[in-house]
Structure formats: C-alpha cells, structure tokens
Amino acid sequence: MDLKKIALIATFVVMTVTAAAQALPEQAVRFIETAFPERSVLMVNSKVGYDVVLDDFTKLEFTATGRWIEMDAEDEGNIPDTAVPEEMLKRIRKVFPDNKIKKIEWSRITGGYDVELSGDVELEFDSAYQLTDINK
C-alpha cells in the first residue's frame, strides 16, 4: 500500500471518529473528556440512547440526554477512578483498596448501582452511594 492510500485511510478514520463523538449529547462528551481524558471515541451507535466504544474497547452507554448508564472495561482494562462518583469511590477504596473497577451499571428503576470489581467481587449501592450489598 502506498503512502497516499495510508494517509487517506488515516484521515478518514480520524474524521469518522470525530464525527461519531460529535453525535453525542454535550453531557456525554464532557463526561468522556473528564473521566477518560487519555481515551478517544472509536465508535458511537445511537438507537434509543448512545452506545460508545473507546479506543481501549471500554464500552459506555448513555441515555438520549447524555447521562451515563453503564461503563464496562474489557478484559484487563478497568474503569478509571475519575469516572466513578466520588462518594462511591471512597467506599469502594475503603473496603477493596486493591481491586480494579471492571463495570458499573446504573438502574433507571431504583437509581442504585451494581459494581463489578476484579477478584469476582460484586457490590450494590443505593442512589445515595451507600453500600447495600457485597457478593464475593
């Protein structure tokens, strides 16, 4: 493949990723920029809300207004502390200081959160970020 084709493909990929990120609501864009500052958006799929894949294959799900619903790190990845609500993070680090946060899911019904940590630990939080259950 010649250099012109490679440059053209690279330009297309950058434009596609930029266009995908611009399709997100402002709240979702701000969240990604703040919580995942070293990542870029690889793909956006919008049906009812938005499904986003970052360049490390972390999957994010947002409502139509841009509120995050789910964060899921793939394989050896982890959800960065910057993405976790502060009160929830304090409680996780107090009880499980060395575990990585693998997944967080927000319940639209209860407003609570299900959290998966490394080491097969599952936590449940209420809407005020109070730890309500631990499953090992």
Disulfide bonds with the S-S distance in Angstrom:
none
